[in-house]
Amino acid sequence: MSKPIQINNPCPACGANTNDCVVSVSGLTDKPSLGDITVCSSCATVLTFNEDLTLKECKEEYFDLSPDKFIMLVMAKIGILKHKEESKQQNKEEEKEETHETQSFAI
Protein backbone atom coordinates (compact mmCIF):
# COMPACT_ATOMS: atom_id res chain seq x y z
CA MET A 1 0.00 0.00 0.00
CA SER A 2 1.21 3.51 -0.79
CA LYS A 3 2.43 5.77 1.94
CA PRO A 4 0.21 8.90 2.31
CA ILE A 5 1.67 12.33 1.58
CA GLN A 6 0.39 15.82 2.33
CA ILE A 7 -0.95 18.01 -0.48
CA ASN A 8 -1.51 21.62 0.55
CA ASN A 9 -3.60 23.21 -2.19
CA PRO A 10 -7.01 24.84 -2.12
CA CYS A 11 -9.74 23.20 -4.18
CA PRO A 12 -10.23 25.43 -7.25
CA ALA A 13 -13.99 24.81 -7.12
CA CYS A 14 -14.83 25.54 -3.48
CA GLY A 15 -11.60 26.84 -1.94
CA ALA A 16 -11.47 24.12 0.71
CA ASN A 17 -8.04 23.23 2.02
CA THR A 18 -6.97 19.96 0.44
CA ASN A 19 -4.25 19.04 2.92
CA ASP A 20 -5.79 15.62 3.48
CA CYS A 21 -3.64 12.60 2.81
CA VAL A 22 -3.48 11.38 -0.74
CA VAL A 23 -2.89 7.76 -1.68
CA SER A 24 -2.26 6.69 -5.24
CA VAL A 25 -4.97 4.42 -6.64
CA SER A 26 -2.40 2.54 -8.69
CA GLY A 27 -0.14 2.02 -5.68
CA LEU A 28 2.84 2.71 -7.94
CA THR A 29 3.90 5.98 -6.36
CA ASP A 30 3.44 7.92 -3.15
CA LYS A 31 3.36 11.21 -5.01
CA PRO A 32 0.65 12.19 -7.51
CA SER A 33 1.89 13.20 -10.92
CA LEU A 34 0.67 15.25 -13.85
CA GLY A 35 -2.83 14.15 -14.84
CA ASP A 36 -3.60 12.04 -11.77
CA ILE A 37 -7.18 12.44 -10.61
CA THR A 38 -8.66 13.03 -7.15
CA VAL A 39 -11.93 14.16 -5.61
CA CYS A 40 -12.33 17.14 -3.27
CA SER A 41 -13.48 15.82 0.10
CA SER A 42 -15.49 18.98 0.67
CA CYS A 43 -17.46 19.57 -2.56
CA ALA A 44 -16.87 16.26 -4.45
CA THR A 45 -15.50 18.05 -7.51
CA VAL A 46 -13.29 15.84 -9.67
CA LEU A 47 -9.81 17.37 -9.80
CA THR A 48 -6.59 16.64 -11.64
CA PHE A 49 -3.02 17.38 -10.61
CA ASN A 50 -0.74 19.73 -12.49
CA GLU A 51 2.97 18.96 -12.63
CA ASP A 52 3.64 21.18 -9.58
CA LEU A 53 0.88 19.33 -7.60
CA THR A 54 -1.54 22.24 -7.83
CA LEU A 55 -5.08 21.22 -8.67
CA LYS A 56 -7.48 22.12 -11.46
CA GLU A 57 -11.02 21.04 -12.17
CA CYS A 58 -11.09 17.88 -14.24
CA LYS A 59 -13.20 18.28 -17.34
CA GLU A 60 -12.70 15.24 -19.56
CA GLU A 61 -9.66 13.42 -18.23
CA TYR A 62 -11.62 11.00 -16.09
CA PHE A 63 -13.42 9.57 -19.13
CA ASP A 64 -10.10 7.99 -20.10
CA LEU A 65 -9.93 5.99 -16.86
CA SER A 66 -10.18 2.23 -16.81
CA PRO A 67 -13.65 1.00 -15.76
CA ASP A 68 -12.53 -0.04 -12.27
CA LYS A 69 -10.87 3.33 -11.56
CA PHE A 70 -13.89 5.18 -12.97
CA ILE A 71 -16.16 3.22 -10.60
CA MET A 72 -13.85 4.09 -7.67
CA LEU A 73 -14.09 7.76 -8.64
CA VAL A 74 -17.88 7.67 -8.83
CA MET A 75 -18.10 5.83 -5.50
CA ALA A 76 -15.87 8.46 -3.88
CA LYS A 77 -18.12 11.25 -5.18
CA ILE A 78 -21.23 9.44 -3.95
CA GLY A 79 -19.68 8.84 -0.52
CA ILE A 80 -18.68 12.49 -0.12
CA LEU A 81 -22.06 13.80 -1.23
CA LYS A 82 -23.90 11.30 0.99
CA HIS A 83 -21.78 12.32 3.99
CA LYS A 84 -22.48 16.01 3.31
CA GLU A 85 -26.23 15.36 3.13
CA GLU A 86 -26.19 13.32 6.35
CA SER A 87 -24.26 16.10 8.09
CA LYS A 88 -26.79 18.70 6.92
CA GLN A 89 -29.67 16.55 8.16
CA GLN A 90 -28.00 16.02 11.54
CA ASN A 91 -27.37 19.77 11.89
CA LYS A 92 -31.03 20.51 11.11
CA GLU A 93 -32.16 18.00 13.74
CA GLU A 94 -29.81 19.49 16.33
CA GLU A 95 -31.04 23.03 15.56
CA LYS A 96 -34.63 21.82 15.85
CA GLU A 97 -33.90 20.27 19.26
CA GLU A 98 -32.18 23.46 20.46
CA THR A 99 -35.14 25.57 19.30
CA HIS A 100 -37.57 23.25 21.07
CA GLU A 101 -35.56 23.45 24.30
CA THR A 102 -35.42 27.23 24.09
CA GLN A 103 -39.17 27.45 23.55
CA SER A 104 -39.82 25.15 26.50
CA PHE A 105 -37.86 27.41 28.84
CA ALA A 106 -39.51 30.55 27.48
CA ILE A 107 -42.96 29.52 28.71
Secondary structure as GFF3:
##gff-version 3
##sequence-region A 1 107
A	DSSP	beta_strand	5	6	.	.	.	ID=ss1
A	DSSP	beta_strand	21	22	.	.	.	ID=ss2
A	DSSP	beta_strand	37	39	.	.	.	ID=ss3
A	DSSP	beta_strand	46	49	.	.	.	ID=ss4
A	DSSP	beta_strand	55	57	.	.	.	ID=ss5
A	DSSP	three_ten_helix	61	64	.	.	.	ID=ss6
A	DSSP	alpha_helix	67	106	.	.	.	ID=ss7
###
